[in-house]
Amino acid sequence: MKTYSTAASLRAALNSGRRAGKTVAFVPTMGNLHEGHLRLVQRASQHADIVVVSIFVNPLQFGANEDLSSYPRTLAADKEKLFAAGAQCLFLPQVSEIYPEGMDSHSKVSVPELSDDHCGASRPGHFTGVATVVAKLFNIVQPDTAVFGEKDFQQLSIIRKMVRDLCMPINIIGVATARADDGLALSSRNGYLNAEQRRIAPVLHQVLQECREAIACGYDSYSKLEQHAKISLNQAGLESDYFTICDARTLRPVDADTEEVVILAAAKLGSTRLIDNVTLNVNPSADWGMLAAN
């Protein structure tokens, strides 16, 4: 595995590979890698000859009171994991490489509507930061395929729409959420949890599953389900941010045209913000409101 710190050096290496007829898959990360990230790398290797992974803690997607300065950075361990997982190229740029004239004067990419609600409402500007850096990384790497985790469902939806809208010739692949044995979605931020918080954290996924099962059995009073779920989370010791049942394509309320439902949730546990989701498909043999769990 070779490490590149500039766009020019990475492009030169990848262009050499392309001239030899090789395809490129890309996995953008912010480092502090866990098993979920490594599954993305492994999936990427199934779709291309060269796997590029980036590690860049993007300041543009962090709010004023968020954890940019304390975000875990574990570069030595990350390199070992990526080498073992089979990545051939590591792109490790400095902030000055990505935003050479500073962030305030840098062009921004905004994806409307999909970015407005859920995490977008709780973290203003976050998805503009995500879309901007991903678009820039796509232009640097110029991959045939890019791989993302489904845990960040809203982010994945936004990236897919950005690629469609801007006519980027990139195949976007989503990979199922990697989980601990107790159901907690793997996340770099889980390391912030103390022992007691780590014991409580799986409740988020448990409540999501209970809600999905209720809908699969035909219960369609979504606002009541959302309210009950928030109460359950709060009683368990989590501070509910949002818990929303919506159309998986539009991230808007479920309606008669909905083909897939996603339940999106975010909650704080101490200072740690957890997100998770589950999905359901419409049952074609019954009324649109009758849903079957994946």
N, C-alpha and C positions, 0 to 999 in steps of 0.2 A: 504494500500500500504506500503510495506516494502522497505527500502533503504539499498543497499549493496555497499560497497566501494572497496571490493577486489574480484578478480575472484574466489578465493577458497570459500568464503562465499556464493556468488551467485550460484556457481555450486552445493554446498551442498543443498541449498534450492530447486533448480530446479530438482536435482536428486531425492529428496524426492517426488516431485510431479510426476515425471515420473514413479516412482515405484508404484504410485497409479493409473497409466494409463492415466495421463493427458498429453496433447500436449502443445507445447510452440510456441508462435509467438513473434517476435522481431521487435522493431522499433528503429533504431539508430538515434540519433539527436545530435545537438550541443547546444540545449537549446534555450532560448528566444522564447518560444513556442507560436504559433499562431493557428488559426482555421485549417490551413492546416495540421499541425502536429497532431492535435486532431482527424482529420478525418482518419489519418493513424492508430492511436490507436484504433479507433472505428472499422475500417476494420479488424485490427488484432484480435480483440475480436470475430469477426464472424468466424475466422478460427482456433481458439485454445482455450484451457481452461485457460491457463496462458499467460498474456501479459507482456512482459519485455520491458521497455524503457530505453535506455541509454542516458545520457547527458555527452558529452565529447567534449570539444573544442580541436580538434586534431591539434597540432602544426605542424605535419609533412606535412599537406596539404596546409599550408600557405607559400607564398613566402616572400622574404626578405622585400619587400615594401608593404605587404598587412596588413590587419587590425586585426592581432591576438590580440594585446594588447588592442585594443578598441572594440573587438567583444562583443556585448551586453550579459551580464550575469544576468539572472533574476531568480535565483534558487527558491526563496520562491514562487513567482507567478507560476513558472513552476510546482512545486510540487502540488499546489492547483488544477491546470488545469488537471494534470495527474490523480490525485485522483478522480476528478469529471468525467473524461472520462473512468474510470474503469481499469486503469493499476494496476496490482498487485505487480509488482517488478520494482524498479528504480535502475539501475546500475550507480553509480556515482564515477568513478575511478579518482584518481589523475594521472598526467602525469607519475609519477614514477611507478605506477602500470602497465601502458600500455607499457612504455619504460624504464624498470628498469636499463638498462645499457646505456641509452641515445639513441638518434635517429640515430646518425652517425653510430653506430655499429650494429644497429638493422637490421634484415632481411627485405627485401622489396619485395612487390608483384607488378609486372608490367604487364599490359594488353596491348600488342602492337596493333598498327593499330587503334583500336577504340579510343585510348587515344591521337593520334598524332595531330589531327586537332581541329578546333573550340576552346573550352575552353582550350584544351590541348596545343594548339599553343600559346595562350595568357598567360597561367599560367603554365610554364614548371615545371614538377615535381608534380603538383597538384594531378593528378589522381593516381600517384604512392602512394602518401600519403593517398588518399581515399581508394584505394584497399587494402593497407597494414592494415589500422586500421579496415576496415570492415571485412577483413579476420580474423583478430585477435579477433574481437568481436564475429564473428560467431563461432570461436573455443571455446571461453569462454562460450557463451550462448548455443550453439548447438541447435538452434531452428529448428522446423519443417517448419516454415514459417517465412519470413521476408518481411516487407512492406516498400515501398519507394514511394515518390512522383514523378509524371511524369514531374514536372517543370524542374527538373535536368535530362533531357532526356539522355544526353550523359553519365552521371554518372550511371543512371539506366541500360543503355546498357552495360556499362563496368562491372557492378556488375553481371549482368546476364551471361555474357561471362566468367567471373572469376569462377562463381559457376559451369558452365558447364565444363570448362577446368580442374578445380581442383577436379571434381567429388564430390562436396559438396552436400549432400542429403537435400537440402533446396529448398522449393518452394518460388520463388520470385514473389511478387505481386506489380504491379504498380497501383497507385491511381491517378485519374485525378487531374490536377492542381486546387487548391482552389483559387478563385479570389474575389477581391472586386467588388462592384456593377458596377464600371466603367471599369472593365476588368483587372485591374492590378493584376498580379500574387502575391499572398501573399508570403512574404519573411521576414526573420528576419532582413535583411538589409534595408527594407523599412523604418524602424525607423530613419535611417540617413537622410532621405529626409526632406527638409524644406517645407513650405506650397506651395511655387511656384513650386518647383521641383515635389512635390506630384501631382500637377495639370497637369504637363507635362507628368509624368511617364506613364499613360495609352496609350500614343501614340505608345509605343512599341508593345503592343498587337493589337492595331488598324491597324498598318502597316502590321503585320503578317497576320491578317485576310484578309486584302485587297489583299495581295499576294496569299493567299490560294484561294480566290474567283477567281482571274485572272486565276490561273492554272486550277481550276475546270471548268472554261469556255473554256478551251482548249488552253490558251496561254502557249507556251512552250519555249519561249526564256528566259531561266532561268537566264543567266548572265545579261540580261537587267533588269529583274525583281529585281535581287539582287542589281544592281547598283541604280535603281530608289528607292528601299526601303532605302538604305543607305542615299541617298540624302534627302528623306523625314524625316528620323530620325534626321539628322543633322540640317535641316531647323527648326525642332520643338524644338531644343535646346538640343538634346541628341547627344553624341559623339559615333558614331557607332564603335564597335569593330569588329564584324563580322555579316553577314546576309547571310545564306547559305541554299540553297535548295538541299537536298540530299536523298539518299536511307535510309529509317528508320532502315534497318537491318544492313547495313555496314557503315553508315555515310559517304559514298563516293558519288561521283556524280551519279545522276539518269541515268539509262540505260534501255535497253529493258527488262531486267529481274526484274526491280523494281516492287514490289507489294504494297509497302506503301512508301509514301514520308513524310519526316519531314522537316519543315523549322525551322532552329535554329537561334537564334539571341541573341546578347549581346550588351549592350550599357552602357556608363557611363553617369550619370547625376550628375554633381558636382563630389564629391568623391565616389559616390555610383555606384556600378556595378550591373546592372539589367540583368537577363537572362529570356528567355521565348521561347516557341515553339508552333507550331500547326502541325497537321498531316492530311494527305489525303490518302484515299485508291484508288487503281487503279479500274477503272470502267471496269468490265469484259465484258460488252456488246459493248465496243467500242475499238478503237485503244489504245495501251498502253499509249500514250501520253495524252489521255483524262481522266482527273481525277475528282473524285467526292469528295466533302468535307465530312468529318465525320459528 
